[in-house]
Amino acid sequence: MIDLNDHKLELEYPCNWCYKIVIKHEHNGNKIAKEILDAREHKVTKSKVSSGGKFKSYSVDLLVHSDDDRTELHKLFVDHKHIKMVV
């Protein structure tokens, strides 16, 4: 089995990146992405709803400019109070 933690992701920046966020059904993925990304250009697409309807997921696509930019945005999504999971 390959341990992916031992390998650094090699990307050419800038590049398009997609964050998949999972939130409770009563929250709005578009609003959450806007809170985090502010005026930064992005696209939010509703993805799936859990079988019980308690959670829903969204894809948030945008241009990232560096590895630091990509990882900092990931941290902002993870730290948001209404986001349950970031994939």
N, CA, C and O atoms as a GROMACS GRO file, in nm:
protein
  348
    1MET      N    1   0.084  -0.118   0.000
    1MET     CA    2   0.000   0.000   0.000
    1MET      C    3   0.089   0.124   0.000
    1MET      O    4   0.190   0.129   0.071
    2ILE      N    5   0.052   0.223  -0.078
    2ILE     CA    6   0.128   0.348  -0.087
    2ILE      C    7   0.078   0.446   0.018
    2ILE      O    8  -0.043   0.469   0.029
    3ASP      N    9   0.169   0.502   0.095
    3ASP     CA   10   0.133   0.604   0.193
    3ASP      C   11   0.147   0.740   0.125
    3ASP      O   12   0.258   0.787   0.100
    4LEU      N   13   0.033   0.802   0.094
    4LEU     CA   14   0.034   0.929   0.022
    4LEU      C   15   0.086   1.044   0.106
    4LEU      O   16   0.119   1.150   0.052
    5ASN      N   17   0.095   1.026   0.237
    5ASN     CA   18   0.150   1.131   0.323
    5ASN      C   19   0.299   1.151   0.301
    5ASN      O   20   0.354   1.255   0.337
    6ASP      N   21   0.365   1.052   0.241
    6ASP     CA   22   0.508   1.062   0.214
    6ASP      C   23   0.538   1.131   0.082
    6ASP      O   24   0.654   1.154   0.050
    7HIS      N   25   0.435   1.166   0.005
    7HIS     CA   26   0.454   1.226  -0.127
    7HIS      C   27   0.395   1.366  -0.130
    7HIS      O   28   0.283   1.390  -0.084
    8LYS      N   29   0.471   1.458  -0.186
    8LYS     CA   30   0.423   1.595  -0.200
    8LYS      C   31   0.349   1.605  -0.333
    8LYS      O   32   0.394   1.554  -0.435
    9LEU      N   33   0.234   1.670  -0.329
    9LEU     CA   34   0.154   1.691  -0.448
    9LEU      C   35   0.228   1.788  -0.540
    9LEU      O   36   0.262   1.898  -0.499
   10GLU      N   37   0.251   1.748  -0.664
   10GLU     CA   38   0.323   1.832  -0.758
   10GLU      C   39   0.224   1.890  -0.858
   10GLU      O   40   0.169   1.818  -0.942
   11LEU      N   41   0.203   2.019  -0.848
   11LEU     CA   42   0.110   2.090  -0.936
   11LEU      C   43   0.181   2.207  -1.000
   11LEU      O   44   0.277   2.262  -0.945
   12GLU      N   45   0.133   2.245  -1.117
   12GLU     CA   46   0.183   2.367  -1.181
   12GLU      C   47   0.082   2.477  -1.153
   12GLU      O   48  -0.036   2.466  -1.188
   13TYR      N   49   0.128   2.582  -1.088
   13TYR     CA   50   0.040   2.693  -1.051
   13TYR      C   51   0.058   2.808  -1.148
   13TYR      O   52   0.166   2.826  -1.204
   14PRO      N   53  -0.046   2.887  -1.168
   14PRO     CA   54  -0.181   2.873  -1.113
   14PRO      C   55  -0.254   2.756  -1.179
   14PRO      O   56  -0.224   2.718  -1.292
   15CYS      N   57  -0.351   2.701  -1.106
   15CYS     CA   58  -0.432   2.591  -1.161
   15CYS      C   59  -0.572   2.596  -1.100
   15CYS      O   60  -0.593   2.656  -0.995
   16ASN      N   61  -0.665   2.533  -1.167
   16ASN     CA   62  -0.801   2.523  -1.115
   16ASN      C   63  -0.803   2.416  -1.006
   16ASN      O   64  -0.736   2.314  -1.017
   17TRP      N   65  -0.881   2.442  -0.900
   17TRP     CA   66  -0.891   2.349  -0.789
   17TRP      C   67  -1.036   2.340  -0.745
   17TRP      O   68  -1.110   2.439  -0.752
   18CYS      N   69  -1.076   2.224  -0.701
   18CYS     CA   70  -1.213   2.203  -0.654
   18CYS      C   71  -1.210   2.155  -0.509
   18CYS      O   72  -1.146   2.056  -0.476
   19TYR      N   73  -1.281   2.229  -0.424
   19TYR     CA   74  -1.302   2.188  -0.286
   19TYR      C   75  -1.444   2.134  -0.277
   19TYR      O   76  -1.538   2.199  -0.324
   20LYS      N   77  -1.460   2.018  -0.219
   20LYS     CA   78  -1.594   1.961  -0.196
   20LYS      C   79  -1.625   1.986  -0.049
   20LYS      O   80  -1.553   1.940   0.039
   21ILE      N   81  -1.736   2.060  -0.024
   21ILE     CA   82  -1.773   2.089   0.114
   21ILE      C   83  -1.905   2.019   0.147
   21ILE      O   84  -1.993   2.007   0.062
   22VAL      N   85  -1.916   1.973   0.271
   22VAL     CA   86  -2.038   1.908   0.320
   22VAL      C   87  -2.092   1.992   0.434
   22VAL      O   88  -2.020   2.024   0.529
   23ILE      N   89  -2.220   2.029   0.423
   23ILE     CA   90  -2.284   2.115   0.523
   23ILE      C   91  -2.419   2.056   0.562
   23ILE      O   92  -2.472   1.969   0.492
   24LYS      N   93  -2.475   2.104   0.674
   24LYS     CA   94  -2.610   2.063   0.711
   24LYS      C   95  -2.710   2.124   0.613
   24LYS      O   96  -2.684   2.229   0.554
   25HIS      N   97  -2.823   2.057   0.597
   25HIS     CA   98  -2.921   2.096   0.496
   25HIS      C   99  -2.974   2.237   0.513
   25HIS      O  100  -3.014   2.299   0.415
   26GLU      N  101  -2.975   2.291   0.635
   26GLU     CA  102  -3.034   2.423   0.656
   26GLU      C  103  -2.941   2.538   0.618
   26GLU      O  104  -2.983   2.654   0.620
   27HIS      N  105  -2.816   2.509   0.584
   27HIS     CA  106  -2.721   2.614   0.547
   27HIS      C  107  -2.709   2.625   0.396
   27HIS      O  108  -2.748   2.533   0.323
   28ASN      N  109  -2.655   2.737   0.349
   28ASN     CA  110  -2.646   2.766   0.206
   28ASN      C  111  -2.499   2.762   0.163
   28ASN      O  112  -2.417   2.842   0.210
   29GLY      N  113  -2.467   2.670   0.074
   29GLY     CA  114  -2.329   2.655   0.026
   29GLY      C  115  -2.278   2.776  -0.048
   29GLY      O  116  -2.161   2.810  -0.036
   30ASN      N  117  -2.364   2.842  -0.125
   30ASN     CA  118  -2.323   2.963  -0.197
   30ASN      C  119  -2.285   3.074  -0.100
   30ASN      O  120  -2.186   3.143  -0.120
   31LYS      N  121  -2.364   3.091   0.004
   31LYS     CA  122  -2.338   3.195   0.104
   31LYS      C  123  -2.208   3.166   0.180
   31LYS      O  124  -2.130   3.257   0.204
   32ILE      N  125  -2.187   3.042   0.217
   32ILE     CA  126  -2.066   3.003   0.289
   32ILE      C  127  -1.942   3.030   0.204
   32ILE      O  128  -1.844   3.086   0.252
   33ALA      N  129  -1.946   2.989   0.077
   33ALA     CA  130  -1.832   3.011  -0.013
   33ALA      C  131  -1.805   3.160  -0.028
   33ALA      O  132  -1.689   3.202  -0.029
   34LYS      N  133  -1.910   3.240  -0.040
   34LYS     CA  134  -1.895   3.385  -0.053
   34LYS      C  135  -1.832   3.445   0.073
   34LYS      O  136  -1.748   3.534   0.063
   35GLU      N  137  -1.871   3.396   0.191
   35GLU     CA  138  -1.812   3.443   0.317
   35GLU      C  139  -1.662   3.416   0.320
   35GLU      O  140  -1.584   3.500   0.367
   36ILE      N  141  -1.621   3.301   0.272
   36ILE     CA  142  -1.480   3.262   0.277
   36ILE      C  143  -1.400   3.327   0.165
   36ILE      O  144  -1.289   3.376   0.188
   37LEU      N  145  -1.455   3.329   0.045
   37LEU     CA  146  -1.379   3.374  -0.071
   37LEU      C  147  -1.399   3.521  -0.105
   37LEU      O  148  -1.324   3.577  -0.186
   38ASP      N  149  -1.499   3.585  -0.045
   38ASP     CA  150  -1.528   3.726  -0.065
   38ASP      C  151  -1.542   3.757  -0.214
   38ASP      O  152  -1.627   3.697  -0.280
   39ALA      N  153  -1.464   3.846  -0.267
   39ALA     CA  154  -1.478   3.888  -0.407
   39ALA      C  155  -1.399   3.799  -0.503
   39ALA      O  156  -1.403   3.820  -0.624
   40ARG      N  157  -1.330   3.701  -0.450
   40ARG     CA  158  -1.250   3.613  -0.536
   40ARG      C  159  -1.343   3.532  -0.627
   40ARG      O  160  -1.442   3.477  -0.580
   41GLU      N  161  -1.311   3.526  -0.754
   41GLU     CA  162  -1.396   3.457  -0.851
   41GLU      C  163  -1.399   3.307  -0.820
   41GLU      O  164  -1.295   3.244  -0.801
   42HIS      N  165  -1.520   3.251  -0.816
   42HIS     CA  166  -1.538   3.109  -0.788
   42HIS      C  167  -1.674   3.063  -0.843
   42HIS      O  168  -1.759   3.144  -0.877
   43LYS      N  169  -1.689   2.932  -0.850
   43LYS     CA  170  -1.814   2.874  -0.897
   43LYS      C  171  -1.857   2.768  -0.796
   43LYS      O  172  -1.777   2.682  -0.757
   44VAL      N  173  -1.982   2.775  -0.753
   44VAL     CA  174  -2.036   2.679  -0.657
   44VAL      C  175  -2.143   2.595  -0.727
   44VAL      O  176  -2.234   2.649  -0.790
   45THR      N  177  -2.131   2.464  -0.715
   45THR     CA  178  -2.225   2.373  -0.778
   45THR      C  179  -2.277   2.276  -0.672
   45THR      O  180  -2.199   2.210  -0.603
   46LYS      N  181  -2.410   2.268  -0.659
   46LYS     CA  182  -2.468   2.173  -0.565
   46LYS      C  183  -2.439   2.032  -0.616
   46LYS      O  184  -2.452   2.005  -0.735
   47SER      N  185  -2.398   1.945  -0.526
   47SER     CA  186  -2.354   1.812  -0.567
   47SER      C  187  -2.452   1.704  -0.526
   47SER      O  188  -2.527   1.653  -0.610
   48LYS      N  189  -2.454   1.667  -0.399
   48LYS     CA  190  -2.538   1.556  -0.353
   48LYS      C  191  -2.608   1.592  -0.223
   48LYS      O  192  -2.569   1.685  -0.153
   49VAL      N  193  -2.712   1.515  -0.193
   49VAL     CA  194  -2.783   1.525  -0.065
   49VAL      C  195  -2.773   1.387   0.000
   49VAL      O  196  -2.789   1.286  -0.068
   50SER      N  197  -2.747   1.383   0.130
   50SER     CA  198  -2.735   1.254   0.198
   50SER      C  199  -2.867   1.179   0.192
   50SER      O  200  -2.972   1.238   0.171
   51SER      N  201  -2.860   1.049   0.210
   51SER     CA  202  -2.980   0.965   0.199
   51SER      C  203  -3.088   1.006   0.298
   51SER      O  204  -3.207   0.994   0.268
   52GLY      N  205  -3.050   1.053   0.414
   52GLY     CA  206  -3.147   1.098   0.514
   52GLY      C  207  -3.186   1.244   0.498
   52GLY      O  208  -3.276   1.292   0.567
   53GLY      N  209  -3.119   1.314   0.407
   53GLY     CA  210  -3.150   1.454   0.381
   53GLY      C  211  -3.093   1.551   0.484
   53GLY      O  212  -3.125   1.670   0.481
   54LYS      N  213  -3.009   1.502   0.574
   54LYS     CA  214  -2.955   1.587   0.680
   54LYS      C  215  -2.837   1.673   0.631
   54LYS      O  216  -2.814   1.782   0.682
   55PHE      N  217  -2.763   1.623   0.532
   55PHE     CA  218  -2.646   1.693   0.481
   55PHE      C  219  -2.655   1.708   0.330
   55PHE      O  220  -2.724   1.632   0.262
   56LYS      N  221  -2.584   1.808   0.278
   56LYS     CA  222  -2.572   1.826   0.134
   56LYS      C  223  -2.429   1.869   0.104
   56LYS      O  224  -2.360   1.926   0.190
   57SER      N  225  -2.386   1.842  -0.018
   57SER     CA  226  -2.249   1.878  -0.056
   57SER      C  227  -2.250   1.971  -0.176
   57SER      O  228  -2.341   1.971  -0.257
   58TYR      N  229  -2.144   2.049  -0.183
   58TYR     CA  230  -2.124   2.144  -0.292
   58TYR      C  231  -1.981   2.132  -0.340
   58TYR      O  232  -1.890   2.100  -0.263
   59SER      N  233  -1.960   2.157  -0.469
   59SER     CA  234  -1.826   2.171  -0.525
   59SER      C  235  -1.799   2.320  -0.538
   59SER      O  236  -1.881   2.395  -0.590
   60VAL      N  237  -1.683   2.362  -0.491
   60VAL     CA  238  -1.642   2.502  -0.502
   60VAL      C  239  -1.516   2.504  -0.589
   60VAL      O  240  -1.410   2.458  -0.546
   61ASP      N  241  -1.529   2.557  -0.710
   61ASP     CA  242  -1.419   2.560  -0.806
   61ASP      C  243  -1.362   2.701  -0.817
   61ASP      O  244  -1.436   2.799  -0.823
   62LEU      N  245  -1.229   2.709  -0.818
   62LEU     CA  246  -1.163   2.838  -0.834
   62LEU      C  247  -1.019   2.820  -0.875
   62LEU      O  248  -0.967   2.708  -0.877
   63LEU      N  249  -0.954   2.929  -0.909
   63LEU     CA  250  -0.815   2.929  -0.948
   63LEU      C  251  -0.730   2.951  -0.823
   63LEU      O  252  -0.751   3.048  -0.750
   64VAL      N  253  -0.635   2.861  -0.799
   64VAL     CA  254  -0.541   2.879  -0.688
   64VAL      C  255  -0.406   2.916  -0.747
   64VAL      O  256  -0.369   2.870  -0.855
   65HIS      N  257  -0.332   3.000  -0.675
   65HIS     CA  258  -0.210   3.060  -0.731
   65HIS      C  259  -0.081   2.997  -0.681
   65HIS      O  260   0.025   3.016  -0.741
   66SER      N  261  -0.090   2.921  -0.572
   66SER     CA  262   0.030   2.857  -0.518
   66SER      C  263  -0.013   2.747  -0.420
   66SER      O  264  -0.131   2.735  -0.387
   67ASP      N  265   0.083   2.669  -0.377
   67ASP     CA  266   0.054   2.565  -0.279
   67ASP      C  267   0.007   2.628  -0.148
   67ASP      O  268  -0.085   2.577  -0.084
   68ASP      N  269   0.068   2.737  -0.108
   68ASP     CA  270   0.027   2.806   0.014
   68ASP      C  271  -0.117   2.858   0.002
   68ASP      O  272  -0.195   2.849   0.096
   69ASP      N  273  -0.150   2.912  -0.114
   69ASP     CA  274  -0.286   2.962  -0.139
   69ASP      C  275  -0.386   2.847  -0.127
   69ASP      O  276  -0.489   2.860  -0.060
   70ARG      N  277  -0.356   2.734  -0.191
   70ARG     CA  278  -0.445   2.618  -0.190
   70ARG      C  279  -0.466   2.564  -0.049
   70ARG      O  280  -0.579   2.535  -0.010
   71THR      N  281  -0.358   2.551   0.027
   71THR     CA  282  -0.370   2.495   0.162
   71THR      C  283  -0.435   2.594   0.259
   71THR      O  284  -0.507   2.553   0.349
   72GLU      N  285  -0.410   2.724   0.241
   72GLU     CA  286  -0.474   2.824   0.327
   72GLU      C  287  -0.625   2.825   0.303
   72GLU      O  288  -0.703   2.836   0.398
   73LEU      N  289  -0.667   2.816   0.178
   73LEU     CA  290  -0.811   2.810   0.148
   73LEU      C  291  -0.873   2.685   0.209
   73LEU      O  292  -0.983   2.690   0.264
   74HIS      N  293  -0.804   2.573   0.201
   74HIS     CA  294  -0.853   2.449   0.261
   74HIS      C  295  -0.875   2.470   0.411
   74HIS      O  296  -0.978   2.430   0.465
   75LYS      N  297  -0.779   2.534   0.477
   75LYS     CA  298  -0.791   2.561   0.621
   75LYS      C  299  -0.910   2.651   0.650
   75LYS      O  300  -0.981   2.629   0.748
   76LEU      N  301  -0.933   2.752   0.567
   76LEU     CA  302  -1.048   2.842   0.587
   76LEU      C  303  -1.180   2.766   0.574
   76LEU      O  304  -1.273   2.790   0.651
   77PHE      N  305  -1.188   2.675   0.478
   77PHE     CA  306  -1.309   2.593   0.464
   77PHE      C  307  -1.326   2.501   0.585
   77PHE      O  308  -1.435   2.492   0.641
   78VAL      N  309  -1.218   2.434   0.627
   78VAL     CA  310  -1.225   2.342   0.741
   78VAL      C  311  -1.266   2.415   0.868
   78VAL      O  312  -1.342   2.360   0.949
   79ASP      N  313  -1.218   2.536   0.886
   79ASP     CA  314  -1.245   2.612   1.009
   79ASP      C  315  -1.381   2.679   1.012
   79ASP      O  316  -1.422   2.728   1.117
   80HIS      N  317  -1.453   2.682   0.900
   80HIS     CA  318  -1.583   2.750   0.898
   80HIS      C  319  -1.684   2.673   0.984
   80HIS      O  320  -1.692   2.550   0.975
   81LYS      N  321  -1.759   2.744   1.065
   81LYS     CA  322  -1.848   2.680   1.163
   81LYS      C  323  -1.959   2.596   1.103
   81LYS      O  324  -2.009   2.505   1.170
   82HIS      N  325  -2.000   2.622   0.978
   82HIS     CA  326  -2.110   2.546   0.920
   82HIS      C  327  -2.065   2.432   0.828
   82HIS      O  328  -2.148   2.353   0.782
   83ILE      N  329  -1.937   2.423   0.803
   83ILE     CA  330  -1.885   2.316   0.717
   83ILE      C  331  -1.848   2.196   0.803
   83ILE      O  332  -1.766   2.207   0.895
   84LYS      N  333  -1.908   2.083   0.773
   84LYS     CA  334  -1.884   1.961   0.850
   84LYS      C  335  -1.764   1.882   0.797
   84LYS      O  336  -1.696   1.813   0.874
   85MET      N  337  -1.736   1.891   0.666
   85MET     CA  338  -1.628   1.815   0.607
   85MET      C  339  -1.583   1.883   0.478
   85MET      O  340  -1.663   1.940   0.405
   86VAL      N  341  -1.452   1.875   0.452
   86VAL     CA  342  -1.394   1.924   0.327
   86VAL      C  343  -1.319   1.808   0.265
   86VAL      O  344  -1.235   1.745   0.330
   87VAL      N  345  -1.348   1.781   0.139
   87VAL     CA  346  -1.282   1.670   0.070
   87VAL      C  347  -1.196   1.726  -0.041
   87VAL      O  348  -1.131   1.650  -0.113
   0.00000   0.00000   0.00000
